[in-house]
Amino acid sequence: MVLRKKKIKIDGKEIEIDAFDTSLIPGSGTEEQAIDRLLKEEEIEKEISNILSKLDSVASEYKSKDKDIWFYYKIGQVLQFVDEKGFTKERNLIWERIADNLRPEVFFGKKTPPKKSKRYPEIMYLLAKQDQDDIPRVSWSHWFAILQYQKICKNKNILEDLLQECKHKKLSSEQLRKRVQEINKSL
């Protein structure tokens, strides 16, 4: 739905280009729909271009220090543009575009993104939706384990119990992951 990297051959040389997913095939009877999709893709790409400087600004704050939970929260705040601009349904494609193609070093600290690269921006996006007072209660790896399960995130009582359990029982990331999976199965 948004721009993607695509390799094409020109005069025997393979080059990488940006290309929209939507294609326009004249005479197919769906020209208007395709044009609407192309316009939306162009609008999304414009918004992505607008937020890249904000992502770079947050990353530059952490250039000389270790990333902490607030780094992930701040990136998540920037990613809230998808809700503000009405792109919530397209957010996985937007995460792929930003994290895979445009700024993998911001999200992963390296130029080559991991296989499940869309998960990281999604967790940051969801982290920024949490109550700000709860953010420092657990580490990034703990939040990462919790926020992968929407049923748990949306249930404030379960979320609060998990945060308390992490604090009082000093759960490791692995212990928390198992606990979250148990709770999710019971829901």
ZAPA-524241 format. One record per residue: y, z, x of N, C-alpha, C in turn; residue in one letter. Coordinates in steps of 0.02 Angstrom, whole numbers, padded with zeros to 5 digits, always signed. Each point is the difference from the previous one (the first is absolute). Layout:
<sites>
YZXYZXYZXa;...
</sites>
This chain:
<sites>
-00060+00000+00041+00060+00000-00041+00063+00000+00043m;-00004+00025+00061+00057-00001+00044-00018-00043+00061v;+00046-00005+00045-00014-00040+00060-00058+00028+00039l;-00038-00044+00028-00056+00019+00044+00001-00044+00061r;-00030+00024+00053-00007-00040+00060-00057-00049-00013k;+00010-00063+00019-00049-00052-00010+00001-00044+00062k;-00059-00021+00022-00004-00044+00058-00011-00071-00024k;+00041-00046+00029-00007-00071-00017-00002-00040+00066i;-00026-00061-00005-00003-00043+00059+00052-00056-00009k;+00040-00009+00052+00048-00054+00002-00009-00034+00068i;-00015-00065-00002-00011-00039+00061-00052+00034+00045d;-00052+00028-00030-00054+00031+00039+00014+00070+00024g;+00061+00025-00011+00018+00068+00021-00003+00046-00061k;-00030+00058+00009-00004+00049-00054+00061+00046+00006e;+00038+00004-00055+00058+00045-00001-00004+00046-00060i;+00033+00056+00005+00000+00049-00054+00066-00005-00038e;-00004-00003-00066+00060-00005-00042-00004+00052-00055i;+00057+00012-00032+00002+00041-00060-00006-00046-00060d;-00042+00019-00049-00009-00043-00059-00007+00044-00062a;+00029-00023-00056-00010+00034-00063-00071-00013-00025f;-00028+00048-00037-00067-00008-00029+00001-00050-00057d;+00052+00001-00040+00005-00043-00058+00011-00072+00022t;-00037-00045-00032+00011-00071+00015+00021-00036-00063s;+00038-00052+00009+00024-00040-00056-00034-00068+00003l;-00038-00013-00053-00037-00064-00003+00031-00040-00057i;+00038-00052+00016+00032-00040-00052-00053-00030-00048p;+00016+00002-00064-00043-00029-00051-00056+00047-00023g;-00001+00062+00025-00054+00045-00019+00014+00035-00067s;+00061-00005-00024+00018+00031-00063+00021+00073+00008g;-00003+00025+00060+00019+00070+00011+00060+00005+00048t;+00039-00053+00002+00056-00001+00046+00049+00057-00011e;+00016+00014-00064+00048+00053-00014-00025+00067+00024e;-00064+00015-00013-00029+00063+00023+00001+00004+00077q;-00018-00054+00032-00001-00002+00073+00071+00010+00028a;+00048-00032-00032+00070+00008+00022+00022+00073-00008i;-00017+00031-00057+00016+00070-00010-00031+00044+00053d;-00064-00013+00016-00034+00040+00052+00033-00011+00068r;+00018-00062+00015+00033-00014+00064+00068+00036+00004l;+00037+00000-00055+00064+00035-00001-00010+00075+00011l;-00051+00028-00032-00015+00071+00009-00020+00015+00072k;-00042-00043+00029-00020+00008+00069+00060-00003+00047e;+00046-00045-00015+00061-00005+00041+00042+00063-00007e;+00005+00026-00061+00038+00062-00012-00032+00059+00038e;-00067+00004-00001-00036+00053+00035+00012-00007+00076i;-00005-00060+00025+00010-00011+00072+00071+00019+00021e;+00048-00013-00042+00070+00019+00014+00006+00076+00004k;-00031+00035-00047+00003+00073+00000-00036+00029+00061e;-00057-00031+00018-00035+00022+00060+00045-00007+00061i;+00034-00056+00005+00046-00010+00056+00055+00053+00002s;+00023+00020-00060+00052+00051-00004-00023+00068+00023n;-00063+00018-00011-00022+00067+00019-00026+00005+00071i;-00010-00056+00034-00026+00002+00068+00045+00040+00047l;+00066-00007-00008+00046+00038+00042-00006+00075-00013s;-00014+00019-00062-00009+00071-00017-00064+00027+00033k;-00053-00040-00002-00062+00020+00033+00011+00007+00076l;+00036-00048+00029+00015+00002+00071+00041+00061+00018d;+00046+00019-00044+00043+00058+00013-00042+00064+00002s;-00045+00008-00047-00044+00059-00001-00044-00001+00063v;-00027-00057+00017-00043-00005+00060+00039+00017+00063a;+00063-00021+00004+00039+00013+00060+00015+00075+00007s;+00005+00036-00055+00009+00073+00002-00058+00033+00037e;-00060-00029-00006-00061+00030+00026-00024-00035+00064y;+00042-00040+00029-00020-00038+00060-00016+00047+00058k;+00039+00053+00008-00009+00045+00056-00033+00066-00018s;-00026+00004-00061-00036+00061-00019-00061-00017-00043k;-00044+00047-00007-00060-00011-00039+00016-00006-00074d;-00039-00040-00034+00008-00008-00072-00024+00064-00033k;+00041+00025-00046-00020+00059-00039-00004-00020-00073d;-00014+00048-00043-00009-00014-00071+00063-00031-00029i;+00059+00017+00027+00063-00027-00027+00009-00074+00016w;-00030-00024+00054+00001-00071+00015-00033-00038-00058f;-00060+00021-00018-00038-00033-00053+00035+00006-00067y;+00032+00057-00011+00038+00010-00062+00060-00048-00003y;+00036-00005+00056+00060-00044+00002-00019-00073-00009k;-00055-00021+00031-00024-00069-00010-00017-00010-00073i;-00033+00050-00029-00018-00003-00072+00062-00006-00044g;+00053+00035+00018+00062-00005-00038+00027-00071+00001q;-00002-00032+00058+00023-00069+00006-00043-00045-00045v;-00065+00013-00002-00045-00043-00038+00007+00008-00077l;+00039+00048-00021+00012+00010-00071+00038-00058-00032q;+00025-00046+00042+00036-00058-00026-00043-00039-00049f;-00066+00003+00008-00043-00038-00046+00008+00023-00072v;+00011+00064-00010+00012+00025-00067+00070-00018-00024d;+00048+00009+00044+00070-00013-00017+00011-00073-00019e;-00035-00045+00033+00009-00072-00012-00051-00030-00048k;-00046+00042-00026-00049-00025-00049-00058-00038+00031g;-00018+00017+00062-00055-00034+00034-00062+00044+00006f;-00007+00049-00043-00055+00048+00005-00068-00035-00002t;-00008-00049-00042-00065-00035-00005-00016-00040+00062k;+00050-00021+00036-00010-00041+00060-00002+00040+00064e;+00001+00067-00006+00010+00040+00060-00055-00008+00052r;-00063-00009-00019-00052-00009+00051+00013-00063+00043n;+00023-00052-00032+00017-00061+00037+00062+00011+00044l;+00046+00040-00025+00060+00016+00038-00019+00043+00061i;-00045+00048-00010-00022+00043+00056-00033-00044+00053w;-00041-00047-00023-00034-00044+00047+00052-00040+00041e;+00049-00026-00034+00052-00040+00033+00038+00041+00052r;+00020+00060-00020+00040+00042+00045-00044+00028+00057i;-00056+00030-00018-00040+00035+00050-00041-00047+00044a;-00026-00054-00028-00041-00047+00039+00043-00049+00040d;+00049-00030-00033+00037-00055+00030+00065+00019+00035n;+00040+00042-00033+00068+00009+00023+00011+00061+00044l;-00030+00058-00017+00013+00061+00038-00063+00042+00011r;-00053-00029+00027-00060+00041+00012+00013+00057+00049p;+00045-00011+00047+00014+00052+00049+00033+00062-00031e;+00037-00009-00054+00030+00057-00035-00055+00041-00035v;-00046-00033-00032-00051+00034-00038-00058+00025+00042f;-00018-00037+00052-00060+00016+00038+00012+00014+00074f;+00060-00012+00023+00015+00011+00070-00025-00054+00046g;-00024-00055-00027-00025-00055+00040+00010-00066-00038k;-00003-00055+00036+00013-00066-00029-00056-00024-00046k;-00061+00024+00011-00057-00023-00040-00017+00052-00053t;+00006-00017-00063-00015+00049-00053-00075+00010-00008p;-00020+00060-00025-00071+00012-00014-00022-00038-00062p;-00065+00000-00013-00027-00037-00057+00029+00022-00067k;+00005+00064-00010+00025+00025-00065+00074+00018+00005k;+00038-00048+00023+00070+00012+00015+00043+00015-00061s;-00020-00024-00059+00041+00012-00060-00003+00073-00021k;-00051+00035+00021-00008+00070-00021+00056+00044+00028r;+00021-00012+00062+00050+00042+00032+00068-00002-00036y;+00027-00059-00013+00064+00000-00037-00008+00029-00071p;-00058-00010-00031-00011+00028-00067+00001+00076+00002e;-00031+00030+00050+00000+00073+00005+00070+00025+00015i;+00038-00035+00042+00069+00020+00015+00043-00005-00064m;-00010-00053-00038+00034-00010-00063-00015+00058-00048y;-00063+00019-00005-00020+00055-00044+00024+00067+00026l;+00002+00008+00066+00025+00063+00029+00073+00012-00020l;+00040-00053+00001+00071+00006-00017+00010+00017-00074a;-00052-00006-00041+00005+00018-00070-00016+00074-00012k;-00024+00035+00052-00017+00070-00007+00062+00044+00003q;-00007+00060-00024+00054+00049+00004+00016+00013+00073d;+00062-00007+00019+00021+00006+00070-00019+00067+00030q;-00001+00053-00039-00019+00066+00026-00074+00003+00019d;-00041-00043-00031-00072+00000+00015-00017-00040+00064d;+00044-00043+00021-00015-00046+00055-00022+00037+00064i;+00037+00050+00023-00020+00032+00064-00059+00049-00006p;-00025+00009-00060-00055+00049-00009-00065-00021+00034r;-00011-00065+00007-00060-00024+00034+00019-00059+00045v;-00046-00019+00042+00013-00054+00048-00007-00069-00032s;+00020-00051+00039-00007-00069-00023-00073-00016-00015w;-00046+00020+00042-00071-00016-00012-00025+00033-00064s;+00026+00060-00016-00019+00033-00062+00028-00039-00061h;+00064-00018+00005+00030-00039-00054-00037-00067-00009w;-00019-00030+00056-00036-00063-00002-00065+00007-00039f;-00035+00055+00011-00063+00013-00036+00012+00011-00074a;+00052+00037-00016+00014+00018-00070+00025-00060-00040i;+00048-00036+00027+00035-00053-00037-00041-00063-00012l;-00059-00003+00028-00044-00058-00012-00031+00004-00070q;+00005+00056-00032-00032+00010-00066+00054+00013-00052y;+00013-00051-00041+00054+00003-00049-00009+00055-00052q;-00062+00011-00021-00013+00053-00049+00022+00068+00026k;-00010+00011+00063+00018+00064+00031+00076+00004+00008i;+00031-00055+00023+00073+00000+00010+00038+00014-00064c;-00025-00028-00054+00036+00005-00063-00009+00068-00034k;-00051+00038+00020-00013+00065-00029+00033+00054+00044n;+00057+00024-00022+00040+00048+00039-00038+00064+00015k;-00041+00023-00047-00038+00062+00010-00052-00008+00055n;-00037-00055-00002-00050-00013+00051+00034-00009+00068i;+00054-00036+00000+00037-00012+00063+00024+00066+00030l;+00028+00043-00041+00023+00065+00023-00058+00042+00027e;-00056-00001-00036-00060+00037+00023-00023-00026+00068d;+00000-00066+00009-00020-00028+00064+00047+00020+00057l;+00064-00002-00014+00049+00020+00051-00009+00073+00019l;-00012+00042-00049-00013+00071+00013-00064+00009+00040q;-00052-00036-00019-00064+00004+00034+00007-00021+00074e;+00038-00053+00012+00012-00022+00069+00033+00055+00041c;+00048+00034-00031+00037+00052+00035-00043+00062+00013k;-00033+00024-00052-00037+00063+00006-00067-00007+00037h;-00035-00055-00010-00064-00010+00032+00005-00040+00065k;+00062-00022+00015+00012-00040+00060-00051-00058+00006k;-00003-00040-00053-00047-00055-00002+00018-00053+00051l;-00051-00026+00033+00011-00057+00045+00006-00062-00044s;+00021-00055+00030+00006-00063-00038-00067-00020-00029s;-00053+00008+00039-00067-00019-00024-00023+00045-00058e;+00013+00065+00006-00019+00046-00054+00040-00017-00064q;+00063-00013+00008+00042-00018-00057-00024-00065-00032l;-00016-00049+00041-00024-00064-00026-00062+00011-00044r;-00047+00040+00024-00060+00015-00040+00017+00036-00064k;+00046+00048+00005+00021+00038-00059+00033-00045-00051r;+00044-00044+00022+00034-00046-00044-00049-00047-00034v;-00050-00024+00036-00051-00043-00029-00041+00037-00054q;-00015+00063+00013-00036+00040-00050+00041+00007-00064e;+00063+00017+00008+00044+00009-00058+00007-00066-00038i;+00010-00054+00037+00008-00065-00032-00062-00019-00041n;-00060+00014+00026-00061-00015-00037-00005+00040-00064k;+00026+00061+00001-00004+00043-00060+00052-00018-00053s;+00049-00040+00018+00053-00018-00049-00023-00058-00044l;
</sites>
